[in-house]
Amino acid sequence: MKIAILGYGKQGQAAYNYWHDGQEVTICDKDETLELPAGALGQLGPSYLKNLGKFDLIIRSPSVHPRDIVAANTPTILEKVTTVTNEFLRVCPTKNVIGITGTKGKGTTSTLIAKMLEADGKQVHLGGNIGTPPLDLLEDSIQPDDWVVLELANFQLIDLTSSPHIAVCLMVTPEHLDWHKDSEEYFTAKSQLFVHQAATDIAVYYADNATSRQIASVSAGLKISYMAPPGAVVQGNQVIIDGQIICRTDELKLLGQHNWQNVCAAVTAVWNVTQNIEAMHSVLTSFSGLPYRIELRREIHDIRYYNDSYAAAPPAAIAAIEAIPGKKVMILGGFDRNLELTELAQALQRRADQLRAVLLIGASAERTASMLREHGVSNFTLSGAHTMATIVGEATDLAQPGDAVVLSPGFPSFDMFKNFEDRGQQFNAAVENL
């Protein structure tokens, strides 16, 4: 069989490891300098998507949009296309699969679910858009009674052909409009997580988000809201489901009220597997979050430094502004996808009494500055810095004792850094060198 792998990032590499034995595999990638594994053929450079009809099977990596495959070939070419996620769901030894999507909070919610199931004594495999590509999870010898938790982004979902037993939709707001033709396509991609569910499956959705409700509505399964009954809710200072108190909100190690949504989503999903309150409580009162998600890195000279590099869209930056107490210097900016900035400007104006300064960086700086001026926010500085060390130094100069310096960019990293991890790692290094 002749197989083409489109894109050779983490998931493309997982595809090669899975399919290459006994097959003729061609790696198609726009990077002409890519080093191919031994035995693989290559189709590299600007024309890497051309002439795919000669292959029997085509594996699409998440970075490659299906429309680009069609544009370089014909519409019928998609009949040959699959993905790492589709193949995993087809061959997975267990049907106990939980899939999580949304615009923000996917990684945190997925990790909470996995940890609570583990605390209940279950064997759990966590992967997808977080950490391990789905096909690589098969190396863990998944058993029929095990549980699989998959964080799934729109890039994996756009052509999903089957749905997990439990599907969770967090808050959804327009994003990745540089990849999608419009927000409707983005929302439709998210809905693929639910559209193939059967009546025996479960759809969990965020009650206060109309788009989340709409996306989950395509499911044929049992629909359960969270942040409103019958799922988990916050009442007073308690997380409650089915009348049972799981924990108090002041016991949560996750910072910020936005994480209450992630907690309630995770509790609602897990409650449909086990009602082990002790297991849930132990995780929720000990898990403090993933790297690069409002992560307190250091306190020096009475200034706290928070790394929220994962915040690649305005709503995520707003969450950090509202979550971190006291006066702060916000570091905002990056690659500009021309998303709407009104709500971000309004949040900064609303929290003006908590803002020591706003340091604007990257390609988005000028447009963000214009929006802040329109909303009466004047305490911002445009940085022309090209290194994170300089940016952190400028932010430190703006801060006073008792303040927090917060890297929560609200934009992708691609103008100055490889990805959000690279941006976060450079921030950590700069803070350590203070």
C-alpha positions in Angstrom: 0.0 0.0 0.0 1.2 3.5 -0.9 0.7 5.9 2.0 1.2 9.6 2.2 1.6 11.5 5.5 0.8 15.2 5.2 2.8 17.1 7.7 5.6 15.7 9.9 5.0 17.2 13.4 4.2 15.1 16.4 1.1 13.5 14.9 2.8 12.9 11.6 5.6 11.1 13.3 3.1 9.0 15.2 1.4 8.2 11.9 4.8 7.1 10.5 5.5 4.9 13.5 2.1 3.3 13.2 1.9 2.7 9.4 5.4 2.3 8.1 6.0 -1.4 8.6 5.7 -3.2 5.3 4.2 -0.1 3.5 5.6 2.4 1.1 5.3 5.7 3.1 5.9 9.1 1.6 6.2 12.1 3.9 4.8 15.2 2.4 5.8 18.5 4.1 6.4 22.1 3.0 9.8 22.1 4.8 12.4 21.3 2.2 15.1 20.8 4.8 13.1 18.1 6.7 15.2 15.1 7.7 13.3 12.0 6.8 13.3 8.7 8.8 15.2 5.8 7.2 13.2 4.1 4.5 10.7 6.9 4.0 10.2 8.7 0.7 9.7 12.4 0.6 7.6 15.0 -1.3 8.9 18.2 0.2 8.5 21.9 -0.6 5.8 24.2 -1.8 4.1 21.5 -3.9 4.0 19.0 -1.1 0.2 18.5 -1.5 0.2 18.0 -5.3 -0.5 14.7 -7.0 -1.9 12.8 -4.0 -4.1 10.7 -6.2 -1.3 8.2 -6.6 -1.6 7.1 -3.0 -3.9 4.5 -1.5 -4.2 6.2 1.9 -3.5 9.8 3.0 -2.9 10.8 6.6 -3.8 14.4 7.3 -1.9 16.1 10.1 -3.8 18.7 12.2 -1.9 21.6 10.6 -3.2 20.8 7.1 -6.7 22.0 6.3 -8.8 19.6 4.2 -9.6 22.4 1.7 -5.9 22.8 0.9 -5.7 19.1 0.1 -8.7 19.5 -2.3 -7.3 22.7 -3.8 -4.1 20.9 -4.8 -6.0 17.9 -6.1 -9.8 17.2 -6.6 -12.7 17.0 -4.1 -12.7 13.2 -4.4 -9.3 13.0 -2.9 -10.8 13.3 0.6 -12.2 9.8 0.2 -8.6 8.6 0.8 -7.9 10.9 3.8 -7.9 9.9 7.4 -6.2 11.2 10.5 -4.3 9.9 13.6 -7.4 10.6 15.7 -9.8 8.8 13.4 -7.6 5.7 13.2 -7.2 5.6 16.9 -10.9 5.7 17.6 -11.4 3.0 14.9 -8.9 0.6 16.5 -9.0 1.6 20.2 -9.3 -1.5 22.4 -11.7 0.3 24.8 -14.9 2.2 24.1 -14.5 4.1 27.4 -13.3 7.3 25.7 -13.9 10.8 26.9 -13.3 13.6 24.4 -13.0 17.3 25.4 -13.1 20.4 23.2 -13.7 24.1 23.6 -11.8 27.3 23.0 -10.0 27.4 26.3 -9.6 25.1 29.3 -9.3 21.8 27.3 -6.0 20.8 28.8 -6.9 21.6 32.3 -10.3 19.9 32.1 -8.8 16.8 30.4 -6.1 16.5 33.1 -8.6 16.9 35.9 -10.8 14.1 34.4 -7.9 11.8 33.9 -6.6 12.4 37.5 -10.0 11.9 39.1 -10.5 8.6 37.2 -7.0 7.5 38.3 -7.8 8.5 41.9 -10.9 6.2 41.6 -8.5 3.3 40.7 -9.0 3.2 37.0 -6.3 2.8 34.4 -6.3 6.0 32.3 -4.6 7.1 29.1 -4.4 10.8 28.5 -3.5 12.3 25.1 -4.7 14.0 21.9 -3.9 17.6 21.6 -2.2 17.5 25.0 1.1 15.6 25.2 0.8 12.2 23.5 -0.6 11.8 20.0 -3.6 9.3 20.1 -1.9 6.5 18.1 1.1 6.6 20.4 -1.3 5.8 23.3 -1.7 2.3 21.8 1.9 1.6 22.9 0.5 1.6 26.5 -1.3 -1.7 25.9 -4.8 -0.2 26.4 -7.2 -2.8 27.9 -11.0 -3.0 27.3 -11.8 -1.7 30.8 -9.3 1.2 30.7 -10.3 4.8 30.1 -9.0 7.1 27.4 -9.2 10.9 27.8 -8.5 12.9 24.6 -8.1 16.7 24.4 -9.3 17.5 20.9 -8.9 20.8 19.1 -10.7 22.0 15.9 -7.8 20.9 13.8 -8.3 17.3 14.8 -12.1 17.5 14.8 -12.9 19.1 11.4 -13.1 15.7 9.7 -13.7 13.4 12.6 -15.7 10.3 11.6 -16.7 8.9 15.0 -17.5 10.3 18.4 -16.4 9.3 21.9 -18.8 7.8 24.5 -18.6 11.0 26.6 -18.1 14.3 24.8 -17.5 17.5 26.6 -17.8 21.0 25.1 -16.4 23.9 27.2 -16.9 27.6 26.4 -16.5 28.3 22.7 -15.7 31.7 21.2 -14.4 32.5 17.7 -10.7 31.5 17.3 -8.3 30.2 14.7 -9.9 32.4 12.0 -6.5 32.4 10.2 -7.1 28.6 9.6 -10.9 28.5 9.2 -12.7 30.5 6.6 -15.1 31.9 9.2 -16.3 31.3 12.7 -19.1 29.0 11.5 -16.6 26.6 10.1 -14.8 26.7 13.4 -18.0 25.9 15.3 -18.9 23.1 12.9 -15.5 21.5 13.4 -16.2 21.5 17.1 -19.6 19.9 16.6 -18.0 16.8 15.0 -17.1 15.6 18.5 -20.8 15.1 19.0 -22.4 14.5 15.7 -21.6 10.7 15.6 -22.8 9.9 19.1 -25.5 7.3 19.6 -28.4 7.5 22.0 -26.4 5.6 24.6 -23.6 8.2 24.6 -23.3 11.4 26.8 -22.9 15.0 25.7 -21.7 17.5 28.4 -21.9 21.2 27.6 -21.5 24.6 29.3 -24.9 25.9 30.1 -24.0 29.6 30.0 -22.5 29.5 26.5 -25.0 29.5 23.6 -22.4 28.2 21.2 -21.5 25.3 23.5 -25.2 24.4 23.8 -25.6 24.6 20.0 -22.6 22.4 19.4 -23.7 19.7 21.9 -27.3 19.8 20.5 -26.3 17.7 17.4 -25.6 14.7 19.7 -28.2 11.9 19.8 -27.0 11.1 23.3 -28.0 12.2 26.8 -27.3 15.9 27.1 -26.1 17.2 30.4 -25.3 20.8 31.2 -22.7 22.0 33.8 -22.7 25.3 35.6 -26.4 24.6 35.8 -28.3 21.5 36.8 -28.3 18.6 36.3 -24.5 18.8 36.1 -22.0 20.3 38.5 -22.7 23.8 39.7 -21.1 26.4 42.0 -23.5 27.4 44.8 -22.2 29.9 47.3 -18.7 28.6 47.9 -19.3 25.0 47.1 -19.1 22.7 44.0 -22.2 20.6 44.0 -23.6 17.8 41.8 -26.8 15.8 42.5 -27.0 17.5 45.8 -23.6 16.2 46.8 -20.9 18.6 47.9 -17.6 17.8 46.1 -15.5 20.6 47.6 -15.4 24.3 48.6 -14.2 26.8 46.0 -11.6 28.1 48.5 -10.1 24.6 48.6 -9.4 24.6 44.8 -5.7 25.0 43.9 -6.6 26.2 40.4 -6.4 30.0 40.3 -9.4 32.1 39.1 -13.1 31.8 38.8 -12.8 30.8 35.1 -11.4 27.5 36.4 -14.7 26.9 38.2 -16.1 26.1 34.8 -13.3 23.6 34.1 -13.8 22.0 37.5 -17.6 21.7 37.0 -17.1 20.3 33.5 -14.7 17.6 34.8 -16.9 16.7 37.7 -19.9 16.3 35.5 -18.1 14.1 33.0 -16.6 11.9 35.8 -19.9 11.7 37.7 -21.2 9.7 34.8 -18.5 7.2 35.3 -18.1 7.1 39.1 -19.6 9.0 42.1 -16.4 8.7 44.1 -16.5 12.1 45.9 -13.3 11.4 47.9 -11.4 10.8 44.7 -12.7 14.0 43.1 -12.0 16.0 46.3 -8.5 14.8 46.5 -7.7 15.9 43.0 -9.5 19.2 43.0 -7.8 20.3 46.3 -4.2 19.3 45.1 -4.0 20.0 41.3 -2.6 23.5 40.8 -2.6 23.6 37.0 -0.6 22.8 33.9 2.6 24.6 32.8 2.0 28.0 31.1 -1.5 28.3 32.4 -1.4 31.2 35.0 1.6 29.5 36.6 3.3 31.3 39.4 7.0 31.0 38.5 8.8 33.1 41.1 8.6 35.9 43.6 11.6 38.2 43.8 12.0 41.7 45.4 8.3 41.3 46.4 7.2 41.0 42.7 5.4 37.9 41.6 5.9 36.5 38.0 3.1 34.5 36.3 3.5 32.6 33.1 0.3 32.3 31.1 1.9 31.8 27.7 -0.8 29.4 26.7 -3.2 32.3 26.6 -3.3 32.8 22.8 -6.7 34.5 22.4 -8.2 37.6 24.1 -10.7 35.6 26.4 -7.8 33.7 27.9 -6.0 37.0 28.7 -9.2 38.4 30.2 -9.3 35.3 32.5 -5.8 36.0 33.8 -6.6 39.7 34.4 -9.5 38.7 36.5 -7.9 35.7 38.2 -4.7 37.3 39.6 -5.3 39.5 42.6 -3.7 42.9 43.2 -1.9 45.4 41.0 -0.2 43.9 37.9 1.8 44.6 34.9 0.2 42.7 32.0 2.4 41.7 29.0 0.1 41.5 26.0 0.6 40.8 22.3 1.9 38.6 19.6 1.0 37.4 16.2 -2.2 39.2 15.1 -5.0 37.1 13.7 -7.3 40.1 13.7 -9.6 38.8 16.3 -12.0 41.3 18.0 -10.3 43.2 20.8 -13.3 45.1 22.2 -13.9 42.7 25.1 -10.2 42.7 26.0 -10.1 46.5 26.1 -13.3 46.6 28.1 -11.8 44.2 30.6 -8.7 46.3 31.0 -10.8 49.4 31.4 -13.0 47.6 34.0 -9.9 46.5 36.0 -8.0 49.8 35.6 -7.6 50.1 39.4 -5.7 46.8 39.3 -3.4 47.6 36.4 0.0 49.1 37.1 0.7 49.1 33.4 0.1 47.2 30.2 3.2 46.3 28.1 2.3 45.7 24.5 4.6 43.5 22.5 4.8 41.9 19.0 2.9 42.4 15.8 -0.4 43.2 17.5 0.9 46.0 19.6 -0.2 49.0 17.4 -3.7 47.7 16.8 -4.2 46.8 20.5 -2.9 50.3 21.5 -5.6 51.9 19.2 -8.3 49.8 20.8 -7.1 50.7 24.3 -7.2 54.4 23.5 -10.7 54.1 22.2 -11.7 52.6 25.6 -9.9 55.2 27.7 -7.0 52.9 28.8 -3.9 55.1 28.8 -1.4 53.3 31.0 0.1 51.2 28.3 3.6 51.1 26.8 4.5 49.9 23.3 7.6 47.7 23.5 9.9 47.4 20.6 11.8 44.5 22.2 12.7 41.5 20.2 13.8 39.2 23.1 11.9 37.9 26.1 14.7 38.9 28.4 14.3 42.6 27.4 10.5 42.3 27.7 10.7 40.9 31.2 13.2 43.6 32.1 10.8 46.3 30.8 7.9 44.8 32.7 10.0 44.6 35.9 10.9 48.3 35.6 7.2 49.2 35.4 6.3 47.1 38.5 6.4 48.1 42.1 6.8 45.9 45.2 3.6 43.9 45.8 2.8 43.8 42.1 2.5 40.8 39.7 4.1 40.7 36.3 1.9 38.6 34.1 2.7 37.1 30.7 -0.8 36.5 29.3 -0.4 37.5 25.7 -3.9 37.0 24.3 -2.3 36.3 20.9 -0.4 33.5 19.3 3.4 33.4 19.5 4.4 32.9 15.9 5.7 36.5 15.2 8.5 36.1 17.8 8.6 32.5 19.0 8.2 29.0 17.7 5.1 28.3 19.8 3.6 29.0 23.2 6.0 26.5 24.9 9.0 28.3 23.4 7.5 31.7 24.5 6.8 30.3 28.0 10.3 28.7 28.3 12.0 31.9 27.4 9.8 33.8 29.9 10.8 31.3 32.6 14.5 31.6 31.7 14.3 35.4 31.8 12.6 35.4 35.2 15.2 33.0 36.6 17.9 35.3 35.4 16.6 38.4 37.2 
